[in-house]
Amino acid sequence: MASVAVFAPGTASNIGPGFDCLGIAFTGLGDTVRAARSDEPGVRVVSVSDDRVPTDPLLNTAALAAAVVLRRAGLEREAGVELRVEKGLPLAAGMGGSAASAVGGALAAHELLKTHLSRIDLLVAAVEAEAVVSGRHADNAAPCLFGGAVIVAGLDPPEVTPVRVHESLGLVLVTPAYEVATAEARKVLPAEVPRADAVGQAARLAMLVLGLERGDADLVRRAMWDRIAEPRRAPLYPGYPQARTAGLEAGALGVAVSGAGPTLVALALREKRQAVAAALVDGYGKGGISARAHVADVDATGARVVP
């Protein structure tokens, strides 16, 4: 195989109480990584569609992940890979952009070279790559790679469990016109969590997983609250409280910051999604902040080879 292209979908993570452990892949947006063989050993980034993303292979998550694949496959001294990264996800938005590039780079290198690595090996490669730019966590990389919703219970070794999302439920993602760097959002997290908050967060995550699987609107409504990250990060998200209130009034079952934000993710019954999207955008607009909405389904497939 001389070349291969991989599409890696965007992801929403945390989803309220699932901080660093719950993520969902969504349809319609993602990164595409194209890999081609090179005569020169190692990994090189030929181009990136967004000039704010570095082409330096030591700073580009697609290249970093591809390099880990070569190393784990024992091919780093003999195989050469050139990457072209097409960014379909915005930067610093909370939609899993760095993870999508990492997953795309890992899977593209694997498919190009037909390595013996497993999907868990590819997840490790993506997590190692993303750790360089945004911290070591897999709540974006895992759903991006495997598709659907997943719980990540551990990283050493990776422990990933799929969560079924009932067909009656859909997603709305709304991104206000400002950026929040993941590294900055992680700096403000508390070093310790009170016992009551930890217990409450665990209970609500259990309720959310049950609500997702059953399509139980009441459980989802009661579960989508975060008592750990969002209270500390609130100053980073202008307009969020107003938008959230508007989304809930329009029928959203829950609204939360996706990942490090500023994108909001709303869970809603499928027939309510357009109304929720309009309300969230309007909520930001009343505060003088423009925003764009993306109505989506769960992407059950995850990263895959495309023409």
C-alpha positions as CSV (number, residue, x, y, z in Angstrom):
1,M,0.0,0.0,0.0
2,A,1.5,3.3,-1.1
3,S,-1.0,5.6,0.7
4,V,-4.0,5.5,3.0
5,A,-6.5,8.1,4.4
6,V,-8.2,7.8,7.8
7,F,-11.2,9.8,9.1
8,A,-11.3,10.3,12.9
9,P,-14.5,11.7,14.3
10,G,-14.9,14.5,16.8
11,T,-15.8,13.7,20.4
12,A,-17.5,15.2,23.4
13,S,-16.0,14.3,26.7
14,N,-16.9,14.6,30.4
15,I,-20.6,15.0,29.6
16,G,-21.2,16.5,33.1
17,P,-20.1,14.0,35.8
18,G,-17.8,11.9,33.6
19,F,-14.6,14.0,34.0
20,D,-11.7,12.4,32.2
21,C,-13.5,9.1,31.9
22,L,-16.6,9.4,29.7
23,G,-16.6,10.4,26.0
24,I,-18.9,10.1,23.0
25,A,-18.0,10.2,19.3
26,F,-20.3,12.3,17.2
27,T,-21.1,12.4,13.5
28,G,-20.5,15.1,10.9
29,L,-17.1,16.6,12.0
30,G,-13.6,15.1,12.2
31,D,-10.0,15.2,11.1
32,T,-8.7,13.3,8.1
33,V,-5.1,12.1,8.1
34,R,-3.5,10.9,4.9
35,A,-0.3,8.8,5.1
36,A,2.1,7.9,2.4
37,R,5.3,5.9,2.3
38,S,8.6,7.7,2.3
39,D,12.1,6.6,1.5
40,E,13.4,8.4,4.6
41,P,12.8,6.5,7.9
42,G,10.7,8.2,10.5
43,V,7.6,10.4,10.4
44,R,7.3,13.8,8.6
45,V,4.3,16.1,8.3
46,V,4.1,17.4,4.8
47,S,1.1,19.7,5.3
48,V,-1.7,20.7,7.8
49,S,-4.8,22.5,6.6
50,D,-4.8,24.9,9.6
51,D,-1.5,26.8,9.7
52,R,-1.8,27.2,13.5
53,V,-1.1,23.5,13.9
54,P,2.6,22.8,13.9
55,T,4.2,20.6,11.3
56,D,7.1,19.8,13.6
57,P,6.7,16.1,14.2
58,L,7.6,16.5,17.8
59,L,4.7,18.8,18.4
60,N,2.0,17.5,16.0
61,T,-0.2,14.8,17.6
62,A,-0.7,12.9,14.3
63,A,3.0,12.6,13.8
64,L,3.7,11.8,17.4
65,A,1.1,9.0,17.4
66,A,2.4,7.6,14.1
67,A,6.0,7.6,15.5
68,V,4.8,5.6,18.5
69,V,3.2,3.1,16.1
70,L,6.4,2.7,14.2
71,R,8.3,2.3,17.5
72,R,5.9,-0.3,19.0
73,A,5.9,-2.2,15.7
74,G,9.8,-2.2,15.6
75,L,9.8,-0.3,12.3
76,E,11.2,3.1,13.3
77,R,14.6,2.5,11.7
78,E,13.3,1.2,8.4
79,A,9.9,2.7,7.6
80,G,9.2,6.2,6.5
81,V,5.8,7.9,6.7
82,E,4.6,11.3,5.3
83,L,1.4,12.7,6.8
84,R,-1.0,15.3,5.5
85,V,-3.5,16.5,8.1
86,E,-6.8,18.0,7.1
87,K,-8.4,19.6,10.2
88,G,-12.2,19.4,10.3
89,L,-12.3,20.2,14.0
90,P,-11.6,23.6,15.5
91,L,-8.7,24.2,17.7
92,A,-9.0,24.7,21.5
93,A,-12.8,24.1,21.3
94,G,-13.4,21.0,23.4
95,M,-14.4,18.8,20.4
96,G,-11.4,16.4,20.6
97,G,-9.3,18.0,17.9
98,S,-5.9,17.0,19.2
99,A,-7.2,13.4,19.9
100,A,-8.7,13.0,16.5
101,S,-5.4,14.0,14.8
102,A,-3.6,11.6,17.1
103,V,-6.0,8.7,16.4
104,G,-5.9,9.5,12.7
105,G,-2.1,9.4,12.7
106,A,-1.9,6.2,14.6
107,L,-4.5,4.3,12.5
108,A,-3.1,5.7,9.2
109,A,0.4,4.5,10.0
110,H,-0.9,1.1,11.2
111,E,-2.9,0.6,8.0
112,L,-0.2,1.9,5.7
113,L,2.4,-0.4,7.1
114,K,0.0,-3.3,8.0
115,T,1.5,-3.6,11.5
116,H,0.6,-6.3,14.0
117,L,-0.6,-3.8,16.6
118,S,-4.0,-4.1,18.3
119,R,-6.5,-1.3,18.7
120,I,-5.4,-1.0,22.3
121,D,-1.9,-0.4,21.0
122,L,-3.2,2.3,18.8
123,L,-5.0,3.9,21.7
124,V,-1.8,3.9,23.7
125,A,-0.1,5.6,20.8
126,A,-2.8,8.3,20.6
127,V,-2.8,8.9,24.3
128,E,1.0,9.3,24.4
129,A,0.8,11.8,21.5
130,E,-2.0,13.8,23.1
131,A,-0.1,13.9,26.4
132,V,2.5,16.1,24.8
133,V,0.0,18.9,24.0
134,S,-3.0,18.5,26.3
135,G,-2.5,16.1,29.1
136,R,-2.6,12.3,29.5
137,H,-6.2,11.2,29.3
138,A,-8.2,9.0,26.9
139,D,-11.8,10.2,27.2
140,N,-11.5,11.7,23.7
141,A,-9.1,9.3,22.0
142,A,-10.9,6.2,23.1
143,P,-14.4,7.1,21.6
144,C,-12.7,8.5,18.6
145,L,-10.9,5.3,17.9
146,F,-13.6,2.8,18.9
147,G,-16.7,4.8,18.2
148,G,-19.8,5.3,20.3
149,A,-19.7,6.2,24.0
150,V,-17.0,4.7,26.2
151,I,-16.0,4.7,29.9
152,V,-12.2,4.8,30.4
153,A,-11.5,3.2,33.8
154,G,-7.7,3.2,33.6
155,L,-4.7,4.0,31.3
156,D,-2.0,1.6,32.6
157,P,-3.1,-0.6,30.9
158,P,-6.0,1.1,29.1
159,E,-9.3,-0.2,30.3
160,V,-12.2,0.9,27.9
161,T,-15.8,-0.2,28.3
162,P,-18.5,0.7,25.7
163,V,-21.7,2.4,26.8
164,R,-24.8,2.0,24.7
165,V,-26.6,5.2,23.8
166,H,-30.3,4.8,23.2
167,E,-31.5,5.5,19.7
168,S,-34.0,8.1,21.0
169,L,-31.1,10.4,22.1
170,G,-29.0,12.8,20.1
171,L,-26.4,15.4,20.5
172,V,-26.1,19.2,20.0
173,L,-22.7,20.9,20.1
174,V,-22.5,24.6,20.3
175,T,-19.2,26.5,20.0
176,P,-19.0,30.1,21.1
177,A,-16.6,32.4,19.2
178,Y,-13.6,32.2,21.6
179,E,-11.0,29.5,22.5
180,V,-10.0,27.9,25.7
181,A,-6.6,26.1,25.8
182,T,-6.9,22.6,27.3
183,A,-3.7,23.2,29.3
184,E,-5.1,26.4,30.8
185,A,-8.4,24.7,31.7
186,R,-6.5,21.9,33.5
187,K,-4.4,24.4,35.5
188,V,-7.4,25.5,37.5
189,L,-8.6,22.1,38.5
190,P,-8.7,21.4,42.3
191,A,-5.9,19.3,43.7
192,E,-8.3,17.6,46.1
193,V,-12.0,16.9,46.1
194,P,-14.3,16.8,49.1
195,R,-15.6,13.4,49.9
196,A,-19.3,14.5,49.4
197,D,-18.4,15.9,45.9
198,A,-16.6,12.7,44.9
199,V,-19.4,10.5,46.1
200,G,-22.0,12.7,44.4
201,Q,-20.1,12.8,41.1
202,A,-19.7,8.9,41.1
203,A,-23.4,8.5,41.7
204,R,-24.4,10.9,39.0
205,L,-22.1,9.2,36.5
206,A,-23.7,5.9,37.3
207,M,-27.1,7.5,36.7
208,L,-26.0,9.1,33.4
209,V,-24.7,5.7,32.1
210,L,-28.0,4.1,33.0
211,G,-30.0,7.0,31.5
212,L,-28.0,6.8,28.2
213,E,-28.5,3.1,27.9
214,R,-32.2,3.1,28.8
215,G,-33.1,6.4,27.0
216,D,-34.4,7.5,30.4
217,A,-34.9,11.3,30.1
218,D,-35.4,11.8,33.8
219,L,-32.2,10.0,34.7
220,V,-30.2,12.0,32.2
221,R,-31.7,15.3,33.5
222,R,-30.8,14.5,37.1
223,A,-27.3,13.2,36.2
224,M,-25.7,15.9,34.0
225,W,-24.1,18.0,36.7
226,D,-20.4,18.4,37.3
227,R,-19.3,19.4,40.8
228,I,-15.6,19.1,40.2
229,A,-14.3,20.8,37.0
230,E,-17.0,23.2,35.9
231,P,-17.2,25.2,39.1
232,R,-13.5,26.0,38.9
233,R,-13.5,26.6,35.2
234,A,-16.6,28.8,35.1
235,P,-14.7,32.1,34.6
236,L,-13.2,30.6,31.4
237,Y,-16.7,30.3,29.8
238,P,-18.4,33.7,29.2
239,G,-22.0,33.2,28.3
240,Y,-22.2,29.6,29.4
241,P,-24.8,30.0,32.3
242,Q,-27.2,31.9,30.0
243,A,-26.8,29.5,27.1
244,R,-27.2,26.5,29.4
245,T,-30.4,27.9,30.9
246,A,-31.8,28.6,27.4
247,G,-31.0,25.1,26.2
248,L,-32.7,23.5,29.1
249,E,-35.8,25.6,28.7
250,A,-35.9,24.5,25.0
251,G,-36.0,20.9,26.0
252,A,-32.4,19.7,26.4
253,L,-32.1,16.9,28.9
254,G,-28.7,18.2,30.0
255,V,-26.1,20.7,29.0
256,A,-22.5,20.7,30.0
257,V,-19.1,21.9,28.8
258,S,-17.5,19.4,26.5
259,G,-14.0,18.6,27.5
260,A,-12.0,21.7,28.3
261,G,-14.6,23.8,26.4
262,P,-15.7,26.2,25.3
263,T,-18.0,24.0,23.2
264,L,-21.2,22.9,25.0
265,V,-22.7,19.5,24.6
266,A,-26.4,19.0,25.1
267,L,-28.1,15.7,25.2
268,A,-31.7,15.8,23.8
269,L,-34.4,13.7,22.4
270,R,-33.7,13.5,18.7
271,E,-36.8,15.6,17.8
272,K,-35.8,18.4,20.1
273,R,-32.3,18.9,18.8
274,Q,-32.9,21.7,16.4
275,A,-34.9,23.7,19.0
276,V,-32.1,23.1,21.5
277,A,-29.4,24.2,19.1
278,A,-31.3,27.4,18.2
279,A,-31.8,28.2,21.9
280,L,-28.2,27.7,22.9
281,V,-27.0,29.9,20.1
282,D,-29.6,32.6,21.0
283,G,-28.5,32.3,24.7
284,Y,-25.0,33.3,23.7
285,G,-26.2,35.9,21.4
286,K,-28.1,37.7,24.1
287,G,-24.7,38.1,25.8
288,G,-23.1,39.5,22.7
289,I,-21.3,36.3,21.9
290,S,-21.7,34.6,18.5
291,A,-21.8,30.9,18.4
292,R,-22.3,28.1,15.9
293,A,-24.3,24.8,16.4
294,H,-23.7,21.3,15.2
295,V,-26.6,18.8,15.5
296,A,-25.3,15.2,15.5
297,D,-25.9,11.6,16.1
298,V,-23.5,9.2,17.9
299,D,-20.8,8.0,15.6
300,A,-20.9,4.3,16.3
301,T,-18.0,3.4,13.9
302,G,-15.1,5.5,15.1
303,A,-11.9,6.1,13.2
304,R,-11.9,4.3,9.8
305,V,-10.1,4.1,6.5
306,V,-11.8,6.3,3.8
307,P,-11.2,6.8,0.1
